[in-house]
């Protein structure tokens, strides 16, 4: 697919979601990092319900590094994988204190060295928190990109990211991430996508698309 074709697709998606943006609630880069780390395999809405309680009690890396894991588990219990996530964010905070004076680093390799932080989380923090051009690929972005034929179905998550970056101008990576994410989150569901109301039905390559 050409860059011009991808541009038209994104423009159509923008008519559906003109205000697509990060839906996690945060007030600084530390809160963003923790919120994104907690968002794996759960919804942003679920994360937004627990983080105000978490950050009121543990507002920075120094506080969270000293937290009682049982207390953190109790706060995070409503979200998925809360035991692993509780351990990760405490250990993450300890490393921020020990190695980065409590600050969140703005280098990919440093972010990915933190407990529980993978490439997608690091990319979100870089683009959302530091305005460094990145195009994070989560399950929604990957699914939509492949169904629309922007990326071939057999491509890995990393290959999907690199393909999107090659087809979309760098200054548009941040916006494109949110547009593709919103398309997957609110329109092109993993199961029973809303094909009958999709403005990209004709362009879509998904072999199970239907108007019924």
C-alpha positions in Angstrom: 0.0 0.0 0.0 1.2 3.5 -0.8 1.7 6.4 1.6 -1.1 8.3 -0.2 -3.5 5.4 0.3 -2.6 5.3 4.0 -3.1 9.1 4.3 -6.6 8.8 2.8 -7.5 6.0 5.3 -6.3 8.0 8.2 -8.2 11.0 7.0 -11.4 8.9 6.9 -10.8 7.6 10.3 -10.3 11.1 11.6 -13.8 12.0 10.4 -15.1 9.3 12.8 -12.7 10.2 15.7 -11.7 13.8 15.4 -10.6 14.0 19.0 -8.7 10.7 19.2 -6.1 11.0 22.0 -4.7 9.2 25.0 -7.6 8.2 27.3 -5.4 7.4 30.4 -5.6 10.1 33.0 -2.2 11.3 34.2 -0.6 14.5 35.4 3.1 13.9 34.8 5.4 11.4 33.0 5.7 9.2 36.1 2.0 8.8 36.3 1.8 8.1 32.6 4.5 5.4 32.8 2.6 3.7 35.6 -0.8 4.0 34.0 0.5 2.6 30.7 2.2 -0.3 32.5 -1.1 -1.1 34.2 -3.2 -0.9 31.0 -1.9 -4.2 29.6 -4.8 -6.7 29.1 -7.3 -4.4 30.7 -9.2 -1.2 29.7 -8.1 2.4 30.1 -11.4 3.0 32.0 -10.5 0.3 34.5 -7.0 1.8 35.0 -8.4 5.3 35.4 -10.5 4.0 38.3 -7.6 2.8 40.4 -4.8 5.2 39.5 -6.3 8.2 41.5 -6.2 6.1 44.6 -2.7 4.8 43.8 -1.2 8.2 43.1 -2.9 9.9 46.0 -1.0 7.5 48.3 2.1 7.0 46.2 2.6 10.2 44.2 6.2 9.6 42.9 8.8 6.9 42.4 10.3 7.5 45.9 6.9 6.8 47.6 6.0 3.8 45.4 9.4 2.3 45.8 8.7 2.0 49.5 5.2 0.7 49.2 3.9 -2.4 50.9 3.1 -4.8 48.0 -0.1 -6.0 49.8 -1.4 -2.5 49.9 -0.7 -1.9 46.3 -2.3 -5.2 45.4 -5.4 -4.1 47.2 -5.6 -0.9 45.3 -5.0 -2.7 41.9 -7.3 -5.7 42.6 -10.0 -4.5 40.2 -7.7 -4.8 37.2 -6.3 -7.8 35.4 -3.0 -9.3 36.5 -2.9 -7.1 39.5 -0.4 -9.2 41.5 2.2 -9.1 38.7 1.5 -5.4 38.0 1.9 -4.5 41.7 5.3 -6.2 41.9 6.4 -4.6 38.6 5.5 -1.0 39.4 7.2 -1.2 42.8 10.3 -2.7 41.3 10.1 -0.2 38.4 10.0 2.6 41.0 12.9 1.2 42.9 15.0 1.2 39.7 13.9 4.8 38.9 15.2 5.9 42.3 18.4 3.9 42.2 19.4 4.7 38.6 17.6 7.8 37.5 17.1 9.9 40.7 13.4 9.2 40.6 12.9 10.6 37.1 11.5 8.7 34.1 14.2 8.4 31.4 13.5 9.5 27.9 15.6 6.8 26.0 14.0 3.7 24.6 16.6 1.3 25.9 16.4 2.8 29.4 12.6 2.6 29.5 12.7 -1.0 28.3 15.1 -2.0 31.0 12.5 -1.2 33.6 10.4 -4.1 35.1 7.2 -4.7 33.2 8.0 -2.2 30.4 8.1 -3.4 26.9 8.5 -1.7 23.5 4.9 -0.6 23.3 4.8 1.0 26.7 8.1 2.7 26.1 6.9 4.1 22.8 3.7 5.5 24.4 5.8 7.2 27.1 8.2 8.6 24.6 5.5 10.0 22.2 2.9 11.0 24.8 5.2 12.1 27.7 8.2 13.5 25.9 6.9 14.4 22.4 9.5 12.1 20.8 8.1 10.7 17.5 7.1 7.1 18.0 4.2 5.0 16.6 3.2 2.5 19.4 1.5 -0.7 18.1 -0.9 -2.4 20.5 -3.5 -5.0 19.6 -6.0 -2.5 18.2 -3.4 -0.8 16.0 -2.1 -4.1 14.7 -5.6 -5.5 14.0 -6.8 -2.5 12.1 -3.6 -2.1 10.1 -3.8 -5.7 9.0 -7.5 -5.8 8.3 -7.2 -2.7 6.1 -4.3 -4.2 4.2 -1.8 -1.6 5.3 0.3 -4.4 6.8 0.4 -8.0 5.7 -1.2 -10.5 8.1 1.9 -12.5 8.7 3.9 -9.5 9.9 5.1 -9.3 13.6 4.2 -6.4 15.9 7.7 -4.9 15.3 7.3 -5.3 11.5 3.9 -3.7 11.7 5.4 -0.7 13.6 8.2 -0.3 11.1 5.9 -0.6 8.1 3.5 2.1 9.5 6.5 4.3 10.3 7.7 4.0 6.7 4.3 4.9 5.2 3.3 7.7 7.5 5.3 11.0 7.9 7.1 11.2 11.2 5.2 14.3 12.3 1.9 12.3 12.0 3.0 9.1 13.9 1.5 10.3 17.2 -1.9 11.1 15.7 -1.9 8.0 13.5 -1.4 5.8 16.5 -4.5 7.3 18.2 -6.6 7.1 15.1 -5.8 3.4 14.4 -6.2 2.7 18.1 -9.7 4.4 18.3 -10.7 2.6 15.1 -9.9 -0.8 16.8 -11.3 0.1 20.2 -14.6 1.6 19.1 -15.4 0.3 15.6 -13.3 -2.6 14.3 -13.6 -4.9 17.2 -11.7 -8.1 17.5 -15.0 -10.0 17.6 -18.0 -8.9 15.6 -16.6 -5.7 14.1 -19.1 -3.0 13.3 -18.7 -3.5 9.5 -22.2 -2.3 8.6 -21.4 1.2 9.8 -17.8 1.4 8.6 -16.7 4.1 6.1 -13.8 1.9 5.2 -15.8 -1.2 4.3 -14.8 -1.1 0.6 -11.1 -0.7 1.4 -11.1 -3.4 4.1 -9.3 -6.7 3.3 -10.7 -8.6 6.3 -11.9 -11.9 5.0 -14.7 -12.1 7.5 -16.2 -8.7 6.9 -20.0 -8.6 6.5 -22.8 -6.2 6.2 -25.2 -8.4 8.1 
